[in-house]
Amino acid sequence: MIVRRKQSPGITAPFKVPLYPLTPILAIAGCLWIIKDLRSQTLLAFIGWTAFALIFYFAYSVRNSRLNKTPEHAAHQ
């Protein structure tokens, strides 16, 4: 959203973040403040599950992408 507002300032958005850009900055700072107190075991589990989810997501999307299918490829399925 931040990039879009800078590149296309004329576009109207149905929702605007209150106190922009302070709110997103405070939200990121709050998340980092919470994360700093987590045990390393918890962070490693989070990184592992995130890696697994990303691999699964991209492996699934490569096979099932509508953009990747040609009309003749779709006819065979």
C-alpha distance (Angstrom), angle and dihedral (degrees) to the residues before:
residue distance angle dihedral
M1 . . .
I2 3.80 . .
V3 3.80 92.4 .
R4 3.80 92.4 46.1
R5 3.80 92.3 53.3
K6 3.80 91.3 51.3
Q7 3.82 94.9 46.0
S8 3.82 97.7 40.1
P9 3.80 108.9 24.3
G10 3.83 92.7 165.2
I11 3.82 95.0 64.3
T12 3.78 114.3 102.8
A13 3.79 116.9 -135.2
P14 3.81 121.7 -153.2
F15 3.81 90.6 -139.7
K16 3.78 130.3 35.9
V17 3.78 125.0 -165.2
P18 3.78 110.9 -115.9
L19 3.83 114.6 -116.5
Y20 3.81 91.2 7.5
P21 3.13 123.0 -143.4
L22 3.81 93.9 15.7
T23 3.83 94.8 62.2
P24 3.84 96.9 55.9
I25 3.81 91.4 44.6
L26 3.81 92.0 51.0
A27 3.82 90.9 46.4
I28 3.81 91.4 53.7
A29 3.79 91.5 45.9
G30 3.82 90.5 50.0
C31 3.80 92.3 51.1
L32 3.81 91.5 49.0
W33 3.82 90.1 48.4
I34 3.81 90.3 54.4
I35 3.83 93.4 43.8
K36 3.82 93.3 52.2
D37 3.81 90.8 67.0
L38 3.80 96.1 50.9
R39 3.79 119.7 107.4
S40 3.80 117.2 -106.5
Q41 3.81 88.6 -117.5
T42 3.80 90.0 60.7
L43 3.80 92.8 47.4
L44 3.81 91.5 49.8
A45 3.81 90.4 50.3
F46 3.80 89.8 49.9
I47 3.81 92.4 49.5
G48 3.81 90.9 47.3
W49 3.80 94.8 49.8
T50 3.80 91.3 44.3
A51 3.81 90.9 52.1
F52 3.81 90.5 48.3
A53 3.81 91.9 49.3
L54 3.82 93.0 48.2
I55 3.80 92.5 49.0
F56 3.81 90.8 48.4
Y57 3.81 92.4 45.7
F58 3.79 95.3 50.5
A59 3.81 94.2 41.1
Y60 3.80 89.6 52.5
S61 3.79 94.3 44.1
V62 3.81 94.4 50.6
R63 3.80 90.5 56.6
N64 3.81 96.9 41.1
S65 3.78 103.8 35.9
R66 3.80 114.9 133.0
L67 3.79 89.4 -152.2
N68 3.80 91.5 55.7
K69 3.82 94.2 53.8
T70 3.77 120.0 92.1
P71 3.82 119.6 -155.5
E72 3.81 91.8 -107.1
H73 3.82 91.6 47.8
A74 3.82 91.1 51.1
A75 3.84 90.7 51.5
H76 3.82 91.0 60.2
Q77 3.79 93.7 57.3
